[in-house]
Amino acid sequence: MAEIGVHARALPGLPKDHCEIPVWNAENWYFEDFEVGDKIRSIRRTISEGEAMLFNSLVLDMHPYVGDQGFAEKEGVFGKRLVAGAQVFSYGLGLAATNCLNSFSYGYDRLRFIAPVFIGDTIYTIRENLSKEIKNEEMGKVRVSYSVFKGDGELVLYCEHLMTALYRDPAAFADEVAKLAKEKAAG
């Protein structure tokens, strides 16, 4: 399993002894370091009324299910207000995201809102490395899943994050990249 929170990285303007201290959640992983099957679990986090309304205001989501207590209680299907799905998605990914300095978001697949999340619910995330493939001469593609749970383990959201990750040693992948290029050219 790739180690989290152990990588030091110098930054301009910092004292030398500070640059030698590992940076929390700023990983220095390369494509080679992502191992299929590795999992991490986040801390838990309770979503409050204030932050739910702030999020709704920031993204202009004032749907009655997330912004109108009276509607949610009297006319809504769930009898109480929901946390916006976009907020659950953002928090769920943020809880388990590592700030890997050598990988870049490529997109998301299979996003599903499986069960409702309500104000006051506590969520946590399990992230799993699903697959890796060669992309080009500089980087490969990594697919990871994010499963967001609430309470004692009810799955509320699932998605897959596609990332590109730089190779530590691009020469080690040159033959595979050339083969892939030939296959694409042949069409």
Secondary structure by P-SEA (a helix, b strand, c coil): ccccccbbbbcccccccccccccccccccccccccccbbbbbbbbbbcaaaaaaaaaaacccccccccccccccccccccccccaaaaaaaaaaacccccccccccccccccccccccccbbbbbcccccccccccccbbbbbbbbbbbcccccccbbbbbbbbbbbcccccaaaaaaaaaaaaaac
